[in-house]
Amino acid sequence: MLRTLAAALSLAIMTHAALACTAVDITAADKSVVAGRTMEWAIDMKWTLESVPKGTTFTLPAPKGMAEKTVTTSYALAGISANIIPGGAILEGQNEAGLGMSGNFLPGFTTYQQVTPADANFVEILSFGKWALGSFKDVASVKAALQTTKVWTDPALPTGPTPPYIHFVFTDRSGAGIVVEYVDGEVQIHDNAAHVLTNAPTYDWHLTNLRNYVNISAIGAQSRQYGTANVTAIGQGGGTMGLPGDFTPPSRFVRAAFMRHSVPEPKDAAEAVQAVTHVLNTVDIPIGVAESKDGDTVVSDYTQWVSIKDLTNNRLTISDYAHRTSYLTIDLAPIFASSQPMSKLVTDLPYPAATVGAEALAP
């Protein structure tokens, strides 16, 4: 088993050494639900914020020799698409019913399902995000649909610079959450018990790995007696000694899970957004600190954008790399109500100014 895991991890590194994402969700005391994620990549993926109105008809590709399927969205949605891929691929988003989704890279472990002529329901992985957010209102309905829907891919299809090995976390307005993975050609659905998702290995492995960190605590010892010497702590935070600080997926999972379950319960959506933002700040990757070699070329993974979804109030808070101190919050209600689709590069969104003139500080 250890040999299999090592081989899979090696494959993940060879597939692309610089891909990382972290997702976290929090439910506030007033039952508001907020789900956020970082998107790390080493390539400009032409990330585009786009909307899909309710009633939009689109085509689901089919395996060779089978007929394509036409579907119509039951819910309006807004998502972030990797538009470097022909036709795009929504890997992050939310719909008007309060269902949120984040797709994270899972190389080395992902094998999608095989579709046969006997299968009535199937979705190609690059259409999965649009299909799921456009079709379902909550986690329960997604879970039910995936029991009878095959998710497949074709290496011959244009998928951009990286193979689409992806697992997904879904969260809804009730606070329910699931992680969806495709391993050995079968769907595996886990309740998102930790309310956190990163990348490889699979979700169940990450939960097991948390056992190595049960000693970590938000409360540190203040002093200890060594013989006649009373040794006191030199500062706060000693309980977190041993909390991993690197940017590998297992370490980010542990760090985000510890932070998520240590912060005080937010009272409402606004506080939940702030809490998620602070947790995600602990896994933020600046350019130059997580590098790898692609042949003779050094590439740097970095946090290209952060998306925080207020699923209760249909709001999206977003920032790209250049505007991390000036998040933009978008009221999605008018967008969901519109019959016209919207599309804008994440880097071109109207982020608020990070500085103000002295007149703004006048009494």
Secondary structure, 3 states (H helix, E strand, C coil): CHHHHHHHHHHHHHHCCCCEEEEEEEECCCCCEEEEEEEEECCCCCEEEEEECCCCEEEECCCCCCCCEEEECCCCEEEEEECCCCCCCEEEEEECCCCEEEEEECCCCCCCCCCCCCCCCEEEHHHHHHHHHHHCCCHHHHHHHHCCCEEECCCCCCCCCCCCCEEEEEECCCCCEEEEEEECCEEEEEECCCCEECCCCCHHHHHHHHHHHCCCCCCCCCEEEECCEEEECCCCCHHHCCCCCCCCHHHHHHHHHHHHCCCCCCCCHHHHHHHHHHHHHCCCCCCCCCEEEECCEEEECEEEEEEEEECCCCEEEEEEHHHCCCCEEEECHHHHHCCCCCEEEHHHCCCCCCCCCHHHHCC
